[in-house]
Amino acid sequence: MSTADVPEREEVDEQYKWDLDSLFASDDEWEAAFEAVEERLDDLETYEGRVTEDADTLAALLETREEIMRQVADVSAYARMRSDEDTADQHYQALSARAQSLSADASSAASFIEPELQQSTREELQALVAENPDLERYEHYFDDVLRMKPHTRSAEVEELLADLSEVTGAGGEVYNMLTNADMEFPPVEEPDGGEASDASRPSTDSSDGGEVRPTLSNFTTLLKRRDRDFRRRVHETFYEEWAGLRNAVGTAYKNSVKADIKLARVRNYETAREASLDDANIPVSVYDNLVETVEDNIDVLHRHADLKRDVLGVDELRSWDLYTPLAEGEVDLPYEEAREHVVEAVAPLGGDYQSRVAEGLDSRWVDVYETANKRSGAYSGGTYDSQPYVLMNYQDDITSMYTLAHELGHSLHSELTSETQPHVYSGYEIFVAEVASTVNEALLTEHLLETVDDERFRRHVLDEYLERFRSTLFRQTMFADFEHRTHQLAEEGEAITPDVCDDIYGDLKSTYYEPMAMDDGIRREWMRIPHFYYSFYVYQYATGISAANALVDRILEEGKPAAADYREFLSKGSREYPLELLRGAGVDMAAPDPVEQAIDTYDDLVAEFESLT
């Protein structure tokens, strides 16, 4: 049975598209805003050399920078999201490129501020704060600026680095365009009779007659099909296409790694990893602790793999079996039903939190379905002055429901922070962001297992959360180790080639998935991971699920006081450093305990599913 084509954007009902009017009602309005903020960049120059002249000058400068950066964020967000709607639309590609240039220019124009602040002592800055109460809100910011003094260069060098930001990020930009706009996978023949549960979803698969075309968005969905030979053909077709791009992708990744290393050295760091983690004041010991703790408990992952092999009834587990559900049958989950489950699940976080989620879903925060050339994956975006926005490629399945809960966790984090904190603290580090998203996932699991009577559905929920643990705690830690190893080699002067990446990734995959037979395709899996172009980003998914698991246990055990602590954590944005924020909510990520606790929970879930079989 064939499937319908991925629809064009205009074929999707407006209620399933995000509403960007809270940013700009038209491209003309965007253009006017772009020109206005571009002209304002000169306002910053009048303060150069005068940053700490007196308290009033410093306060006026920081206010001017805030106004400009808020406007730049709005202009950039609109252009990026329009481009993400259709990555082949050259008009919005151009707007997005202009916005990136504007952002780089704004950073360059403001680059003198922190080097000049660092010429002052803590005592001198405290004296300025005492003179002007408007500066009190910047005290943590000042502390962070002074903390980074050993790694901040002169105003001239900082301006140059800001100007080069577009160039140093080119590897990721090339990769994004190559994979989202230019790459197309050959169709794969459907099994005899097809699979109606997948075939009936117009947003899931692109097909022609008896064929289905893999995409970046539906690849893992297709690997959940019950027909093993079909999964093998999808897997081989997918990775054979990547093999044809190995030199282009390898070059993009090599240059991304080189940029990480060179920027770290410019800022007086020994390694790119140290530089990346220090932005959030995270010691590398937290990274090492995660990898060591997970690898010391790798037998739990092997237990899950053995369970999958036994349930599937195969002699040898292969890489195209990893995403196949342990639960029998299929669960078709329309978007409207998923919405209801998510809203009900977050009730333990309080009535205000729950009502905000419901209102956001009714206010077109979410761009729901996959459309032609739409950016793959999912994210939560928006700005300090806009509503949150969530990009989805909803596939009418349980996985998509969990992704929706995940992204809404980010959105509520942004919403609460923007309402509570001044702009200087409106952002938050990924280290804590992935906690906010994963708490929602854990609450969704608890809610569904407690309230859904359908035993088949419950098995699918249990299987889904097992997969979440596998892919978030173990898989992302494996990715983190891959990143560390490739950067280490480059820092030692070794060449980072596709063959080298294949070998490193293949060795890690063999260790993590010892019960699985390896094939050449899965050794190339590193090529399809876009997060590798965000330096040392992925480990935070694994620390996030560990912290979230501990927080949810506390919320469910202690009730309102723990929920209040958690909401307070969400509302603080970046007013404190990540480890301090989490300690305030009740979890210490500098210790191995949360990671071990998460692994114990995963082990318990594996045992529970074993008991069902």
N, C-alpha and C positions, 0 to 999 in steps of 0.2 A: 504494500500500500504506500503510495507516494505521499510526500508532504508538500505543503504550500511554500511558495517563495517567501524569503524574508521580505516583509512589506516595506514600501517606501514610507518616508516619514509622514507625508500628507495623507496616507491611508489610515493612520492611527488617530483615534478619537482624542480631542483636545484634553479630556479629563485625565488621560494617561501620559500627558506631556508636562514637563515642568513649566512654570510660568515665570519668565524672566523679566516681566514688567516691573517688578520691584527694584530691578537694577536700571534698565533702560527700556522705554516703550518702543524705541525704533533705532535703527542704525544711525539715523541722522542725530538723534539725541546723544547717542554714544559718541559720535564724531565731535559734537560740540563739547562734550565733557572731556574728551581726549585733548582737544586743543586748549581748553581752559586750564587743565592741570599741567600741560606741557609748558604753558607760559608761566605758571607759578613756580617752576623749578628754580628760576632765577632768584626768587625770594630767599632761598636758603643761602645763596652766595653772600648775602649782606652780613651774615653772621660768622663767616669764616674768620678765624683768628680772634673771635670775641666770645667763644662759647661760655667761658666761666668769668667773663668780665664783671658781672654782678648777678645777683639772684634773679632780678627781673628780666635781664637779657636771656638767661638760661631758660626761664619759664616760657618766654615768648618764642624762643627757638624751638623748644620741644613741642609747643602747641602748633606752630607752623608746620613742623615735620609731620605731626600726627594728621593734620588736615590734608596735607598733600598725599600721604601714604594711604589714607582711607579712600581718596579719590582714585589713586592709581590702582588700588585693589579692586574697586568696582569696575573700572575700565578693563582690567585684565581678566577678571572673572567672567564678565559677559562675553568677551571675545573668545576665551577658552571654551566656555560651555557651548557657544554657537558652533565653534569648530568641532567639538566633540559630537554634536548632533549628526554631522556629516563630515567625516575626515577627508573626503575627496572634494569638498566645496572650497575652491581656491579663494573665493572672496573672503570667507571667514578664516582661512589659513593666513591670508594677508593681514586681516585685522588682528589675529592672534600674534603674528610676528611683530606687528607694530606695537602691540601692548607689551610684549616681552622687551622690546627695545626701550619703551617708555619706562618700564619697571627698572631696567638696568640703568637708565639715565637718572632716575630718581635715587636709586641706591648710590650712584656715583656722586650726585649732587649733595647727598647727606653724609658721604663717607668721612668727612673731616670731623664729625661730631665726636665719635667715640675716641679717636686718637687724642683729641684736645681734652676730653674729660679725663683721660688716663694720665694727663700731665698733673692732675690734682691728686692730693692725698685724700684718704677717707675723711680725715678731720676737716679739710677745706670744703669738701662737698657737704658734709654735715652742717657746716657753718652757713652755707648758702641755703640749705633746707630750712634752717632756723630763721633766716631772714624773710623767706617767702613760703607761706604754708602751701601754696599751689604745688610746690616741689615735693611735698611729703609722699605723694603717691608714686614718685619715681625712686624711692629709696632702694627697693629690691633691684630695680633696673641699674642703678648706680653700682650696687654691690656686684652685679653680674659683669658690668663693664670693667670694673677694676680687677675682677677675677681673671678676665681675658687679656689683661695688659701684656703678659709675656708673649702672647700670640697675635697681637695687633701691630700692624706695621705703621709707618708714617702715613700722614694724610695723602701724600702723593701716591704711595704704593697702594693704599686702600682704594683710592679712586681708580687706579689702573685695574685692580682686581675686580672692582664692581663693573667696570667697562667690559672686562673679559668674560663676564658671567655667561653671556650668550654663547661664546666660543667654547668655554669649558664644559657647558652642558650639551654640546652638539651631538655627542655620541648617543645620548638618550633620545634626543629629538629625531635623529636619523632612524634609530631603531623604531620609534613610535610610528613614524610615517611609513616605514617599510612594512611593518607588520599590520598596521591598521588600515592603511589606504591602498597599498600596492599588492599585498599578498593575497592570493586566492588559492584555495586547495581544490584538487580534483575531486569530482563526485565519487561516491562509493555505492556500489549496488546494494540495494536493500535485500534483506532475507526474503525468501519466498513468503508472500502474504504480508510482509511488513510487520510493524508493531503499532497497532492502532493507538496505543496510549501515548506514544511519542508522535506518531504521524499526524494526529489531529491538532497539533499545536502549531499554528502559523508562525509563532515567534521563535520556535525552537530550531528547526532545520530548514535548509534550503535544498530543494530537490528538483529533479527533472524526470518525470515518469517514475521508473522504479529505482531511482537513485537519490542519494542524500549527499549534500555537500557539507563537509565539516567546516566550521568557522572557529575563530579563537574563542567565541562565546559558548558554542555548543559542544566543543570537543569532549569535555568530561561528561556532559550529559549523554552523549552518544556511547561513551564507555560504560554507561550504566545499563545498557541493553542486555537482555538475557542471552541473546545469540552470541556465543563465544567467537565463532568464526567471523561474524560481522564486526565485533570489537577488534579482533586482530587486524582486519582489513582497514578499519578506520585508523587504528594506531599506526600501522605501517605506512598508509597513505599520508597521514599527517606528518610523520617524522621524515619521510622521504622528501617531502616538500621543503622541510627545514634544511635537509642536507644540501639542497641546491643553493641555499643562501648562506652556507656556513662561512664563506670568506667575508661576505658583507657584514653579517652579524658578529663574527669574530673580530673584525676590525673595529666595529662600533664599541664592542665591550672592551677590547684592548685599550682603546683611546679613552674610554670612560675611566678605567682603572688608572691609566697614566695621569689623567687630570686630577683624580683624587690624591694621588701621591705627590704630584708637583704642588698642588695647593696646600697640602699638609706641610710640606717642607718649607714653603714660603712663609708659613705661619709658625715655624719653629717647633713642629711636632716631630717625634721620631717616626711615627707611622700614620697612615691614613685612617686606620681604625681609631687610634687615640684621638685624632683630630675630630672625627665624626662624633664620637661619644662625648667629647668634652663640650660640644655645643650645649648639651643638656646637663652637663655636670655629672655624667654617669661614669664611674670608674670602669676600666677595662676588666676588672675583677668580676663585675656583674655578668659581662659577656662570657668570660671564661667559666664562671660558675655554672651558667646555663648549659653550655656545651658539655662540660664535664658531668654534670648531674644527669642530663639526658642520656649521654652515651654510657654512663654507668648503669642505667636502667633500660638499656636497649632491648633486653629480653622481653619486656612488656609489649613492645612493638612487634617482636617476633611472635609472641603469643597471639596477637591480633591477626597477623599474617597467616599463621597456622590455622586459626579459626576460619578465616576466609577460604583457605584452600579446602578445608574439610566441608564447609557448608556448600561451596560450589561443586564439590565432588570431582575435583580435578587431581591428577597425579602430581602435577607440578604447577605452582603458581607463576603466572607470567605478568609482565607489566601492564598488559591490557585487561588484567583481572582486578587490579587494585581498586578501581572505582565502582566495581560491580556491587550492588547492594547485597548485604547479608539477608535482608528481609525479602520474602517472596512477593511476587506480584508488583504492581505499580500503584503509585498514589498520585492521582491527578489533583493538583492544588491550585485552583484559580486565584488570581491576585486578590480579589475581594475577600475570599476566605482567609488567605494569609494575613491580610490586614487585621482582621478581627482577632486572630490568634495573637498577633504581636501586641496589639493594644491591651488585651486581657492579661498577657504575660507580665507586663511591667507594673502591674498593680502594687507589688511589694515596695516599689520605689516611691509611692505616695500618689495621692489623687491629682496633684498639680502636674507632676511628671506625666502621668497617664493621659490627662486631658490634653496636654501639649502635643503628645504623639498623635492622638486622634485628630486634633485640629490641623496639625501639619499635613497629615495624609489627605485631609479634605481641602487643603489650600494649595494643592498642586506643587508640593515640594518635590515630588518624585517624577522622573522621566522613566517610565516603566519598561517598555518593551524594546527588544532588539529591532532595529531598522537598518536598511541598506547603508553601509559605510559608517554606521555609528561606532563610536569608540567602544572597544570591548571592556568587559569587567564591570566594576561598580566603584563608586566613591561618593563621599559626602563633601559638598563644597559650599560656596557662598562667601559672604564677607561680613564684617562687623556691622554694616548698615543694612544688610539685606536679610531676607529669610534664608534658612538653610535650603540647599538643593541636593538632591540625591540622584545620581545616575545609576540606572539599573539596566540589565538585559534579562528581564524576568522570563523564566522558562517553565512556569506552571508546575513547579515541583517543590519538594521540601527544602532542597538546597537553596533555592531562590528565596523562600520564606526566611530562612536563617540569614541570608545576605541582607534582606530588607531590615531585619531586626538589628543586625550589625551596623549598617550605615545610619540608621536612625539613632543609635547610641552616640555616634559621632555628632549627629545633628543637634541632639539635645545638649550635648556637652558644649557645643558652640553657642547655642541659644542661651543657656544659663550663664555662661561666661560673659557673653556680650552684654547681657542685662545687668551684670553685677560688677564687672571690672572695667576700668578705663582701658582705652585702646592699647596702651603699652603692654597690657597683660592679656589681651584678647586672644592671642594665639596660645597654643599649648603644644608641648613636645609629643612626638609620636609615642614615646615610652608610656605616657599616661593615656593618650588617645585610644590606644588599642585595648586598654582596660575598659574604658567606657563602652566600646562597641561589644566586647566579649561578655561583659556582665549581662547585656541584653540577650545574648545567645544562651547563656546558662539559665537565665530566668525563663526563657522560652521553653527550654527542655524540661525544666521542673514543672512548669504549667501544663505542658502537653501530657507528660507522664502522669500527672495528678488528675487531669480532667477528661481526657479522651478515653472512651470505653472501647472503641474499635481496636481489637488486639492487633490486627494487621497494621493499622496506622501507628500504634504504639511501637511495634517492632521497627518500623521505618524511622520513627523519631530516635529510638535508641541507636539504631545503625547510623543515622545522620550525625548524632553527637559523637559517636565513636570516631567517625570520619573527621569531624571537626578537630577532635583531639589529635588524631594521627597527622592530619595535614597542617595543623597550627603549631602544636607543641613539638612534634618530632620532625616533620618535613621542613618547617621554617628554621629549626635549629640546624638541620642538615644544610640548608641554603646558607645559613650564617657561617658555617664552617667552610663551605665552598668559597664564599666571599673572602674570608680571612686567608685561606690558603692561596688563592690567586693573587691577592694583594701582597702577601708575603713574598711570593716568588718574584713579582715585579719589583718589589723593593730591594730584592737581592740581585737585581739585574738580569733575571731570567726572562725569556720571551714568553708572552701570553698568546699562544696560538690556539686555534680550534682543537687541535689534537691534544694539547696540554689540558685544555678545559674538559675535553671528553674524558681524559684519564683521571683527572681529579674528581670529576663528578661521578664517573663510573665506580671508582673506589669507594666513595662515600655511599653511593646507592647500594653497593654490594654489602657494606657493613650494616646499614640501616635496614635493608630488606634481605637479610641473609636467606630466609626461606624461599625467595623468589629467584627464578632463573633470569639472568640478564640477557639483553639483546642490544644490538648496536643502536637502535632507535632511542632507547631510554637513556643511553649515554649522552645523547644530544639534548636532553630535556632542558639543560641550562639555557639553551638558546631561546626558549619560549617564556622565560621569567622576566617580565619587564621591571620588577622591583630591583634587579641587580644594577639598574642605572640610577638608583637612589642609594648613595653610598651607606653601607652598613645600616640598612633600614629594617631588614626582615627579622632580625633577632627579636625585635620589639613585639612582634606578633606572639612569639613564644613566651616572653616575659609577661605580655598582656594577658594571655589565657591563664597563666599561673596566678597572677594577682587577682584577676577577675574571679577565678574559682574560689579563692580564699575569701574575697569580699562577699560573694553570694552566700557562701556558707554562713558567714557572720550575719548577713541581713536576714536570712531565713531563720536563724536561731534566735537572734536578739530583737528582731522586728524594728519598730519605729526609730529607736535611738541609732541603730546601725545604718538604717536608710537615710536618716538625717545627716550622719557623718559622710555618707557617700554623696549625697546631693551637695553638701558643702565642698567636698573635693571637686565635684564637677564645676561649681561656681567660681572656683579660685583661678581658673585659667592657668597662667604661668606666673602668678604672684609669688610662688615658692618654687624651689627646685623639685623635680619629679619624685625623687626618693622621699623628700620631706612631705610632699602632698600625699603620697601613698601611706606613709606612716600615720598621718593624721586620719586617714580613712580606716586604718587598722591592719596594714600589711607591710612587712619589711622586705623589700626586694634585694637588699644587700646580703640577705641570708639565703641559704639553700632551701629553707623550709617550704616556701610557697611552691617552688618547682617540684619538690618531692611530694607535697600534698596533691598537686595536680596530677602527677603520675599515678599516685595511689587511687585517685578518683577514676582515672582512665582504666586502671587495672580492675577496679570494681565493676566498671561498665562492661569490660570484656568478660569477666566472670559471670555477670548477670545474663549476657547474651548466650554464653556457653550453656547456662542452666536451661535456657529456653529451647536449646537444640538437643 
